[in-house]
Amino acid sequence: MSRLNSAFGIGVIRLNYEDVIQSEIVLPARERIDLDWTTIDRLINENKDFQDFFKDITED
């Protein structure tokens, strides 16, 4: 879990589905100003769902 946070800045939330108010941020996400185009390109080529998602957000 902490590997994704330290390597990519991905945040982790402990979700309490019975009482959402009791959910907590375990590791906050790190904001990035620049996009990692190498990773985005790889994900687009390897994952049809991500390709569709990326197409949708770029059209908006």
N, CA, C and O atoms as a MOPAC input file, in Angstrom:
PM7 MOZYME 1SCF
protein

 N      0.82300 1    -1.18200 1     0.00000 1
 C      0.00000 1     0.00000 1     0.00000 1
 C      0.87000 1     1.25100 1     0.00000 1
 O      0.62000 1     2.17100 1    -0.77800 1
 N      1.87200 1     1.30200 1     0.84400 1
 C      2.70200 1     2.50300 1     0.89800 1
 C      3.62200 1     2.61100 1    -0.30900 1
 O      4.11600 1     3.69900 1    -0.60700 1
 N      3.86700 1     1.49500 1    -1.01900 1
 C      4.69000 1     1.55100 1    -2.23300 1
 C      4.02900 1     2.39900 1    -3.31100 1
 O      4.69300 1     3.21000 1    -3.95800 1
 N      2.73700 1     2.21900 1    -3.50600 1
 C      2.02500 1     3.01500 1    -4.50300 1
 C      2.01000 1     4.48400 1    -4.10700 1
 O      2.11600 1     5.36900 1    -4.95600 1
 N      1.88000 1     4.73100 1    -2.82200 1
 C      1.87200 1     6.10800 1    -2.35100 1
 C      3.23300 1     6.75000 1    -2.55600 1
 O      3.31400 1     7.86900 1    -3.06300 1
 N      4.28800 1     6.07400 1    -2.17900 1
 C      5.61600 1     6.68100 1    -2.29200 1
 C      6.08800 1     6.75500 1    -3.73900 1
 O      6.76500 1     7.71200 1    -4.11400 1
 N      5.74700 1     5.77400 1    -4.55200 1
 C      6.21200 1     5.76500 1    -5.94000 1
 C      5.38100 1     6.67100 1    -6.84400 1
 O      5.92300 1     7.34800 1    -7.71700 1
 N      4.06100 1     6.68200 1    -6.63300 1
 C      3.19100 1     7.37700 1    -7.57100 1
 C      2.31000 1     8.44800 1    -6.92400 1
 O      1.60300 1     9.16900 1    -7.62700 1
 N      2.34500 1     8.55700 1    -5.61400 1
 C      1.52300 1     9.55100 1    -4.94300 1
 C      0.06000 1     9.17200 1    -4.84800 1
 O     -0.79400 1    10.03300 1    -4.63700 1
 N     -0.24000 1     7.87800 1    -5.00300 1
 C     -1.62600 1     7.40300 1    -4.93900 1
 C     -2.08500 1     7.40800 1    -3.48600 1
 O     -1.40300 1     6.87500 1    -2.61100 1
 N     -3.23300 1     8.00600 1    -3.23600 1
 C     -3.77600 1     8.06200 1    -1.88900 1
 C     -4.53500 1     6.79400 1    -1.52600 1
 O     -4.97300 1     6.04200 1    -2.39600 1
 N     -4.68300 1     6.57100 1    -0.22400 1
 C     -5.39600 1     5.39800 1     0.27300 1
 C     -6.44400 1     5.86600 1     1.27900 1
 O     -6.14600 1     6.62100 1     2.20400 1
 N     -7.67300 1     5.40300 1     1.08000 1
 C     -8.77600 1     5.73200 1     1.98400 1
 C     -9.28500 1     4.44100 1     2.60800 1
 O     -9.55400 1     3.46900 1     1.90300 1
 N     -9.41700 1     4.43300 1     3.92300 1
 C    -10.04900 1     3.30300 1     4.61300 1
 C    -11.52800 1     3.63600 1     4.67700 1
 O    -11.95000 1     4.49100 1     5.45600 1
 N    -12.31100 1     2.95500 1     3.85200 1
 C    -13.73200 1     3.25400 1     3.71700 1
 C    -14.54500 1     2.39500 1     4.68700 1
 O    -14.45000 1     1.16800 1     4.67900 1
 N    -15.32300 1     3.04600 1     5.49700 1
 C    -16.23800 1     2.36000 1     6.39400 1
 C    -17.61000 1     2.39500 1     5.72400 1
 O    -18.31600 1     3.40000 1     5.80700 1
 N    -17.98200 1     1.32600 1     5.07400 1
 C    -19.22000 1     1.32100 1     4.29500 1
 C    -20.47100 1     1.31100 1     5.17400 1
 O    -21.55700 1     1.64300 1     4.69800 1
 N    -20.33600 1     0.93400 1     6.44700 1
 C    -21.49400 1     0.96300 1     7.33600 1
 C    -21.73800 1     2.36700 1     7.89300 1
 O    -22.87600 1     2.74000 1     8.17800 1
 N    -20.65700 1     3.14200 1     8.04600 1
 C    -20.77200 1     4.51400 1     8.54300 1
 C    -19.73300 1     5.35900 1     7.80300 1
 O    -18.61000 1     5.53600 1     8.27400 1
 N    -20.12600 1     5.87400 1     6.64400 1
 C    -19.19900 1     6.57100 1     5.74700 1
 C    -18.49400 1     7.73000 1     6.44400 1
 O    -17.34400 1     8.03000 1     6.12200 1
 N    -19.15300 1     8.38000 1     7.38200 1
 C    -18.55600 1     9.49300 1     8.11600 1
 C    -17.30400 1     9.03400 1     8.87600 1
 O    -16.40100 1     9.83400 1     9.12000 1
 N    -17.24900 1     7.77300 1     9.24300 1
 C    -16.10400 1     7.23300 1     9.98300 1
 C    -14.95500 1     6.80400 1     9.07100 1
 O    -13.93800 1     6.30800 1     9.55500 1
 N    -15.10100 1     6.98900 1     7.76300 1
 C    -14.01100 1     6.67500 1     6.82700 1
 C    -12.85900 1     7.63600 1     7.07800 1
 O    -13.05600 1     8.73400 1     7.59800 1
 N    -11.65200 1     7.21300 1     6.70400 1
 C    -10.49700 1     8.07300 1     6.95600 1
 C     -9.46500 1     7.95800 1     5.84200 1
 O     -9.34900 1     6.92600 1     5.18100 1
 N     -8.72900 1     9.02600 1     5.65100 1
 C     -7.61300 1     9.02800 1     4.71100 1
 C     -6.40800 1     8.43900 1     5.43500 1
 O     -5.93500 1     9.00400 1     6.42100 1
 N     -5.91400 1     7.31100 1     4.95000 1
 C     -4.76200 1     6.65000 1     5.56100 1
 C     -3.47800 1     7.26900 1     5.03400 1
 O     -2.58800 1     7.61700 1     5.81000 1
 N     -3.37900 1     7.40700 1     3.72500 1
 C     -2.23600 1     8.04900 1     3.08300 1
 C     -2.78400 1     9.06300 1     2.08400 1
 O     -3.48700 1     8.67300 1     1.15200 1
 N     -2.48700 1    10.34500 1     2.24800 1
 C     -3.01000 1    11.34100 1     1.31800 1
 C     -2.33800 1    11.24400 1    -0.05300 1
 O     -1.16500 1    10.88400 1    -0.16200 1
 N     -3.09300 1    11.56900 1    -1.07900 1
 C     -2.53700 1    11.58600 1    -2.43400 1
 C     -1.61900 1    12.79800 1    -2.58300 1
 O     -1.79400 1    13.82300 1    -1.92500 1
 N     -0.65400 1    12.64700 1    -3.45600 1
 C      0.26300 1    13.74400 1    -3.74000 1
 C     -0.17000 1    14.39300 1    -5.04700 1
 O     -0.33100 1    13.71700 1    -6.06300 1
 N     -0.35500 1    15.69800 1    -5.01400 1
 C     -0.77000 1    16.43200 1    -6.20500 1
 C      0.42000 1    16.61600 1    -7.14300 1
 O      1.52800 1    16.93500 1    -6.71100 1
 N      0.17000 1    16.41000 1    -8.42600 1
 C      1.20300 1    16.61800 1    -9.43900 1
 C      0.71300 1    17.64800 1   -10.43100 1
 O     -0.45200 1    17.63900 1   -10.83000 1
 N      1.59000 1    18.51700 1   -10.81900 1
 C      1.23200 1    19.54200 1   -11.79600 1
 C      1.33900 1    18.98700 1   -13.21400 1
 O      0.49200 1    19.27800 1   -14.05900 1
 N      2.36900 1    18.19300 1   -13.47900 1
 C      2.57800 1    17.61000 1   -14.80600 1
 C      2.05800 1    16.18300 1   -14.85100 1
 O      2.14600 1    15.44600 1   -13.86900 1
 N      1.52000 1    15.80300 1   -15.99300 1
 C      1.05400 1    14.43700 1   -16.19000 1
 C      2.21400 1    13.54300 1   -16.62100 1
 O      3.13200 1    13.98900 1   -17.30900 1
 N      2.16000 1    12.28500 1   -16.21200 1
 C      3.16800 1    11.29900 1   -16.60500 1
 C      2.69400 1    10.66200 1   -17.92100 1
 O      2.02600 1     9.62800 1   -17.91900 1
 N      3.05100 1    11.29300 1   -19.02600 1
 C      2.55600 1    10.85300 1   -20.33700 1
 C      3.03700 1     9.46100 1   -20.71300 1
 O      2.34200 1     8.75500 1   -21.44400 1
 N      4.19400 1     9.04800 1   -20.24200 1
 C      4.69000 1     7.70200 1   -20.53100 1
 C      3.75100 1     6.66200 1   -19.92700 1
 O      3.39000 1     5.68800 1   -20.58800 1
 N      3.35700 1     6.87000 1   -18.67300 1
 C      2.45000 1     5.93100 1   -18.00700 1
 C      1.06200 1     5.99700 1   -18.61500 1
 O      0.42600 1     4.96200 1   -18.81500 1
 N      0.58200 1     7.19300 1   -18.91100 1
 C     -0.73600 1     7.33800 1   -19.53200 1
 C     -0.77800 1     6.61500 1   -20.87000 1
 O     -1.74400 1     5.91000 1   -21.16300 1
 N      0.24700 1     6.78200 1   -21.67600 1
 C      0.31500 1     6.11900 1   -22.97700 1
 C      0.31400 1     4.60300 1   -22.82400 1
 O     -0.36200 1     3.89700 1   -23.57300 1
 N      1.08200 1     4.10000 1   -21.84100 1
 C      1.12500 1     2.65800 1   -21.60400 1
 C     -0.24800 1     2.13900 1   -21.17900 1
 O     -0.69100 1     1.09500 1   -21.65800 1
 N     -0.92400 1     2.86100 1   -20.28400 1
 C     -2.24000 1     2.43500 1   -19.83100 1
 C     -3.25900 1     2.44500 1   -20.96600 1
 O     -4.09200 1     1.54500 1   -21.06600 1
 N     -3.19300 1     3.45900 1   -21.81600 1
 C     -4.10000 1     3.52800 1   -22.96400 1
 C     -3.90600 1     2.32800 1   -23.88100 1
 O     -4.87700 1     1.76500 1   -24.38700 1
 N     -2.65800 1     1.93800 1   -24.09600 1
 C     -2.36700 1     0.80900 1   -24.97900 1
 C     -2.69200 1    -0.54600 1   -24.36800 1
 O     -2.97300 1    -1.49700 1   -25.09700 1
 N     -2.65800 1    -0.65200 1   -23.03700 1
 C     -2.84300 1    -1.94500 1   -22.37800 1
 C     -4.23600 1    -2.16300 1   -21.80000 1
 O     -4.59900 1    -3.29000 1   -21.46500 1
 N     -5.02200 1    -1.08800 1   -21.68100 1
 C     -6.28600 1    -1.21200 1   -20.96800 1
 C     -7.39400 1    -0.47900 1   -21.72100 1
 O     -7.42400 1     0.75100 1   -21.75100 1
 N     -8.29200 1    -1.23200 1   -22.32200 1
 C     -9.39500 1    -0.66500 1   -23.10000 1
 C    -10.28000 1     0.24400 1   -22.24800 1
 O    -10.74200 1     1.28100 1   -22.72200 1
 N    -10.51600 1    -0.14400 1   -20.98900 1
 C    -11.34800 1     0.69200 1   -20.11800 1
 C    -10.69700 1     2.04700 1   -19.88300 1
 O    -11.37200 1     3.07600 1   -19.90800 1
 N     -9.38500 1     2.04900 1   -19.65400 1
 C     -8.69000 1     3.32000 1   -19.44700 1
 C     -8.68600 1     4.13300 1   -20.73500 1
 O     -8.81200 1     5.35700 1   -20.70000 1
 N     -8.54200 1     3.46300 1   -21.86100 1
 C     -8.56900 1     4.15200 1   -23.15100 1
 C     -9.91200 1     4.86200 1   -23.33500 1
 O     -9.94700 1     6.01900 1   -23.75500 1
 N    -11.01600 1     4.17800 1   -23.02400 1
 C    -12.34700 1     4.78500 1   -23.12000 1
 C    -12.48800 1     5.94300 1   -22.13400 1
 O    -13.01700 1     6.99900 1   -22.47900 1
 N    -12.01000 1     5.73700 1   -20.89600 1
 C    -12.06600 1     6.78200 1   -19.88000 1
 C    -11.29100 1     8.01600 1   -20.33400 1
 O    -11.78500 1     9.13800 1   -20.22300 1
 N    -10.08500 1     7.81100 1   -20.84300 1
 C     -9.25100 1     8.93100 1   -21.26800 1
 C     -9.89700 1     9.68000 1   -22.43100 1
 O     -9.84700 1    10.90900 1   -22.49200 1
 N    -10.49500 1     8.94000 1   -23.34000 1
 C    -11.19100 1     9.56800 1   -24.46600 1
 C    -12.35400 1    10.42800 1   -23.95800 1
 O    -12.56100 1    11.54500 1   -24.43300 1
 N    -13.10800 1     9.90200 1   -22.99100 1
 C    -14.22800 1    10.65300 1   -22.42400 1
 C    -13.77400 1    11.95100 1   -21.75300 1
 O    -14.38100 1    13.00100 1   -21.96200 1
 N    -12.72700 1    11.88200 1   -20.96100 1
 C    -12.32800 1    13.10100 1   -20.23800 1
 C    -11.65700 1    14.11600 1   -21.14600 1
 O    -11.71600 1    15.31500 1   -20.87200 1
 N    -11.02200 1    13.67000 1   -22.21400 1
 C    -10.41300 1    14.63700 1   -23.12900 1
 C    -11.46500 1    15.30100 1   -24.02000 1
 O    -11.25200 1    16.41400 1   -24.50300 1
 N    -12.58800 1    14.63300 1   -24.23900 1
 C    -13.66700 1    15.22600 1   -25.00800 1
 C    -14.42800 1    16.25900 1   -24.18200 1
 O    -14.97900 1    17.21200 1   -24.73300 1
 N    -14.46100 1    16.07200 1   -22.86900 1
 C    -15.16100 1    17.02600 1   -21.99200 1
 C    -14.29400 1    18.24200 1   -21.82100 1
 O    -14.67700 1    19.18100 1   -21.12300 1

